[in-house]
C-alpha cells in the first residue's frame, strides 16, 4: 500500500498540469518514477518525439508487467522494475548522459529521509542543465528536502481525487516561469444572431 501512492489514477486535468511544464519540442529523454497503470506514460508517449526515450520505473511487479504489455510495441518506452534512485545507471547503459525531465508520483512522504535525499541527489545530478523534476503530491513536504535545486514552482490542483500539489523543481534558474505553449482548442461558433 505504501508503494502505490493513490487509489485512483490522476485526472486528465492533473496530468495536463504536470505535462504543461515540459517542452516536448526539445525533449529527448524523460524518466518517470512510479508509472502505475500508465496514465502519465500514455500521455507522455503521445507527445514524445520519435527519437525520444521514456524510462519508466515501477517497483510493483504486476504494474511493471502491465506497463511492459501496454508499451511493448513502442521502442521508445523502457520499463524497469527497479529502484528509482538508480535511474542514472540505466541512462548510462543506453549511452544517455542526462534526462531532460523526471516526473514522479511516488509517495515521498512515506520514504525515509535518507532514501529521499538519495533520490533527490540522483535526480539533480541526472538532469540536464535545463532539466526539471516535476512531482505531484498531496503535500509540499518534499520541498524542504530539495534544497539542491535552484528553484521550485508550486501549483495546487483541485480537479483530481485527492487534490494534489504539482511541484516543479528547476535545476537552474533559467527555466523558472517557462511553460510550453498550450495548444488552444478552437472555439465553437454559435448560430449568428439574425
C-alpha positions as CSV (number, residue, x, y, z in Angstrom):
1,X,0.0,0.0,0.0
2,X,2.8,2.5,0.7
3,X,4.4,1.7,-2.7
4,X,1.2,2.6,-4.5
5,X,0.6,6.3,-3.7
6,X,-3.0,6.7,-4.8
7,X,-6.1,4.6,-5.2
8,X,-7.4,6.4,-8.3
9,X,-5.5,7.3,-11.4
10,X,-4.7,11.0,-11.8
11,X,-7.4,13.2,-13.5
12,X,-6.8,14.5,-17.0
13,X,-6.5,18.0,-15.6
14,X,-3.7,17.0,-13.2
15,X,-1.9,15.1,-15.9
16,X,-2.1,18.3,-18.1
17,X,-0.8,20.5,-15.3
18,X,2.2,18.2,-14.8
19,X,3.0,17.9,-18.6
20,X,2.4,21.6,-19.2
21,X,5.8,22.1,-17.5
22,X,7.5,20.1,-20.3
23,X,8.7,21.3,-23.7
24,X,8.3,18.3,-25.9
25,X,9.7,20.1,-28.9
26,X,13.2,19.9,-27.4
27,X,12.8,16.8,-25.2
28,X,14.9,13.7,-25.8
29,X,14.8,11.8,-22.5
30,X,12.1,11.6,-19.9
31,X,12.2,9.4,-16.7
32,X,9.0,8.5,-14.9
33,X,9.1,7.2,-11.3
34,X,6.1,5.1,-10.3
35,X,4.4,4.5,-13.7
36,X,1.5,2.8,-12.0
37,X,-1.2,1.9,-14.5
38,X,0.2,4.2,-17.1
39,X,-1.9,7.3,-17.2
40,X,1.1,9.7,-17.4
41,X,3.1,7.2,-19.5
42,X,0.4,7.2,-22.2
43,X,0.2,11.0,-22.4
44,X,4.0,11.4,-22.5
45,X,4.2,8.8,-25.3
46,X,1.7,10.8,-27.4
47,X,3.9,13.9,-27.1
48,X,7.4,12.4,-27.2
49,X,9.4,12.9,-30.4
50,X,10.0,9.8,-32.5
51,X,13.7,9.8,-31.4
52,X,12.8,10.4,-27.7
53,X,13.2,7.9,-24.8
54,X,10.9,7.3,-21.8
55,X,12.3,5.2,-19.0
56,X,9.6,4.1,-16.5
57,X,10.5,2.8,-13.1
58,X,7.8,0.8,-11.3
59,X,8.5,-1.3,-8.2
60,X,5.3,-3.3,-8.2
61,X,5.8,-6.4,-10.4
62,X,2.2,-6.5,-11.6
63,X,2.1,-2.9,-12.6
64,X,5.6,-3.2,-14.2
65,X,4.3,-6.1,-16.3
66,X,1.1,-4.2,-17.2
67,X,3.2,-1.3,-18.4
68,X,5.5,-3.6,-20.4
69,X,2.5,-5.1,-22.1
70,X,0.9,-1.7,-22.8
71,X,4.0,-0.3,-24.5
72,X,5.6,-3.5,-25.9
73,X,5.3,-2.1,-29.5
74,X,6.9,1.2,-28.7
75,X,10.7,1.0,-28.7
76,X,10.9,4.5,-27.1
77,X,9.5,3.1,-23.8
78,X,11.6,1.1,-21.4
79,X,10.1,-0.2,-18.2
80,X,12.2,-1.2,-15.2
81,X,11.1,-2.9,-12.1
82,X,13.8,-1.3,-10.0
83,X,14.7,1.4,-7.5
84,X,14.2,4.9,-9.0
85,X,17.4,6.1,-7.2
86,X,19.4,4.1,-9.7
87,X,17.9,5.5,-12.9
88,X,21.2,7.1,-13.9
89,X,22.7,3.6,-14.2
90,X,20.1,2.8,-16.8
91,X,20.7,6.1,-18.6
92,X,24.4,5.3,-18.8
93,X,23.7,1.8,-20.2
94,X,21.8,3.4,-23.0
95,X,24.5,5.9,-23.7
96,X,22.4,8.8,-22.4
97,X,24.2,11.4,-20.2
98,X,21.2,13.1,-18.6
99,X,17.5,13.3,-18.7
100,X,15.5,16.4,-19.7
101,X,12.7,15.7,-17.3
102,X,12.0,13.4,-14.4
103,X,8.4,13.1,-13.2
104,X,7.1,11.3,-10.2
105,X,4.1,10.5,-8.2
106,X,5.8,8.1,-5.8
107,X,4.7,8.8,-2.2
108,X,7.7,10.7,-1.0
109,X,6.1,11.4,2.4
110,X,6.4,7.7,3.2
111,X,10.0,7.4,2.2
112,X,12.7,7.7,5.0
113,X,14.6,11.0,4.9
114,X,17.9,9.3,3.9
115,X,16.4,7.5,1.0
116,X,14.5,10.6,0.0
117,X,17.8,12.6,-0.1
118,X,19.5,9.8,-2.1
119,X,16.7,10.0,-4.8
120,X,16.7,13.8,-4.9
121,X,20.5,14.0,-5.3
122,X,20.4,11.3,-8.0
123,X,17.7,13.3,-9.8
124,X,19.5,16.6,-9.5
125,X,22.7,15.0,-10.8
126,X,20.9,13.1,-13.6
127,X,19.2,16.1,-15.1
128,X,20.5,18.3,-17.9
129,X,21.3,21.9,-17.2
130,X,17.8,23.0,-18.1
131,X,16.2,19.9,-16.6
132,X,13.2,19.8,-14.3
133,X,12.0,17.3,-11.7
134,X,8.2,17.5,-11.6
135,X,6.3,15.8,-8.9
136,X,2.6,15.5,-7.9
137,X,2.0,15.0,-4.2
138,X,-0.7,15.5,-1.5
139,X,1.7,17.8,0.5
140,X,4.6,20.1,-0.3
141,X,6.8,18.4,2.3
142,X,9.4,17.4,-0.4
143,X,10.3,21.0,-1.0
144,X,12.1,21.1,2.4
145,X,14.4,18.2,1.3
146,X,15.1,19.5,-2.2
147,X,17.4,22.4,-1.4
148,X,19.9,21.3,-4.1
149,X,17.5,22.6,-6.8
150,X,17.7,26.3,-7.8
151,X,14.0,26.9,-7.6
152,X,10.6,25.3,-7.1
153,X,7.3,26.4,-8.5
154,X,4.2,25.1,-6.8
155,X,0.6,24.8,-8.1
156,X,-2.4,23.3,-6.4
157,X,-4.9,21.2,-8.5
158,X,-8.3,20.6,-7.0
159,X,-9.6,18.8,-10.1
160,X,-8.3,15.4,-9.0
161,X,-9.0,13.0,-6.1
162,X,-7.3,13.6,-3.8
163,X,-6.3,17.2,-4.6
164,X,-2.6,17.5,-5.4
165,X,0.3,19.9,-5.4
166,X,2.4,20.0,-8.5
167,X,6.0,20.9,-7.6
168,X,8.3,21.8,-10.5
169,X,11.9,21.7,-9.2
170,X,14.4,23.5,-11.5
171,X,18.0,22.5,-11.8
172,X,18.9,26.1,-12.7
173,X,17.1,29.4,-12.6
174,X,17.0,29.5,-16.4
175,X,13.7,27.5,-16.7
176,X,11.7,29.2,-13.9
177,X,8.4,30.6,-15.2
178,X,8.8,28.8,-18.6
179,X,6.0,26.6,-19.6
180,X,5.4,25.1,-23.0
181,X,2.9,26.9,-25.2
182,X,-0.5,25.3,-24.7
183,X,-2.5,24.2,-27.7
184,X,-5.7,26.1,-27.8
185,X,-8.9,24.4,-28.8
186,X,-10.9,26.2,-31.5
187,X,-13.9,28.0,-30.1
188,X,-17.3,26.6,-31.1
189,X,-19.2,29.0,-33.1
190,X,-22.8,29.5,-32.2
191,X,-25.6,30.5,-34.6
192,X,-25.3,34.1,-35.8
193,X,-27.9,36.4,-34.5
194,X,-30.5,37.4,-37.1
